[in-house]
Amino acid sequence: MTDNVAELSALRAREFPWEVRGDAIHFDHASVGPLPQCARDALDAYGLKRAEPHRLGMDDFFPVLDRARSLAGQLIGASAGEIALTTNTSWGVNLAAYTLPLGPGDIVLGSRGEFPANVYPWMAAAKARGFTFEMLPLAGTAADEELILRRIAEDERVKCVALSWVSFWSGARIDLARIGAACRAAEVWFAVDAIQGLGPLTLDVRTMPVDFVSCGAQKWLCSPWGSGFVYVRGELIPQLEPPAAGWLAQASSGDFGRFLDYDPAWHTDARKFEVGTIPYQDIVGMNESLALFLRLGPKQIESHVRALTTRIIEWTHKRRGVKLLTPEAAASRAGIVALATNDLDGDSKKLRAAKVTHSVREGAIRLSPHFHNTMEEVEVVLGALG
Ligand SMILES: Cc1ncc(COP(=O)(O)O)c(C=O)c1O
């Protein structure tokens, strides 16, 4: 994408016209991703039908969800049957914490520095189910991979590792392949919170040894709040008992003429984890955004984001008073660059004055550009910081 400026300009004009007008420079995908025009159009069209339900047809219900599972599956190399739709990342984390066969005597390894959505579910499940949730110290601004690998190798009570792919505050990325391989070798489950990774990074679960991947779509997948999904590795699905029941997790509920037969058999695929009605309108929006990602090419998006973030990192070498919290190596970061500056408030104010959307987390300015941002915008952002 970087190498095709005309294509990027056309994409921005079509999908993010407010950017072309100069309303804002959005470098805050780690908080919330903008909805592309194609998603807005789909939401508007669906909103009309939702307001006047006589316009809704059968294609506006289950086929919307089928398409979402299929698109999310395509994005990460999973089958649609390995995808359960969720309304956020937290539900996917809870699924792992409550369905994996864990109990007294077992240890789940986590890390300090994690976003609470990947901590509290494990704490609560540990209390309810009797396992131990062990939070390992950080190595600098990243999870301590050496220590994690050591703990996996040395202690056979370790049964699961639960980590974020990318840190929400430092932008540090863990080596999924390395930790996943160690987990597989030791028969330890690997549950990943992917919300800060998927989009700026690509994932193929056919080659990546992961068991659960939870991902809200509201940030880097530029989708409505209330949309997201969890991947559950196919072989695990039959072994896991859903922690909650409603009606749509049961295969029998597909037949609207026979609800009262009450057949409680779960769906045989990941739909068994979906419980009840999913917010169709949000999923309609997510479908368009995911389809856009797939059209643009996830690998191209990854290299575009890498080029933008690399430029920011190079700039930090020359700018006084800025400490980079994000690891420099491209393989150890994703779309977030975290800058601890001497004057956080002042620098944040300068960015706001230049209409740069960003956030401040854990003592650093967090910049998080994406596929529709340009190198020119990076220069404006860096210029604003001085
Ligand atoms: C690593 C991580 N996990 C989860 C979330 C959000 O969780 P949810 O999608 O459940 O709101 C965030 C949001 O900032 C995050 O950074």
The ligand as an ORCA input file, in Angstrom:
! r2SCAN-3c Opt
* xyz 0 1
  C      -5.083     -5.942     25.408
  C      -6.517     -5.545     25.500
  N      -7.448     -6.481     25.722
  C      -8.757     -6.159     25.777
  C      -9.183     -4.856     25.606
  C     -10.631     -4.508     25.587
  O     -11.439     -5.571     25.963
  P     -12.952     -5.615     25.484
  O     -12.929     -5.840     23.984
  O     -13.505     -6.778     26.212
  O     -13.599     -4.336     25.861
  C      -8.240     -3.858     25.388
  C      -8.683     -2.438     25.269
  O      -8.007     -1.510     25.470
  C      -6.884     -4.211     25.310
  O      -5.953     -3.284     25.061
*
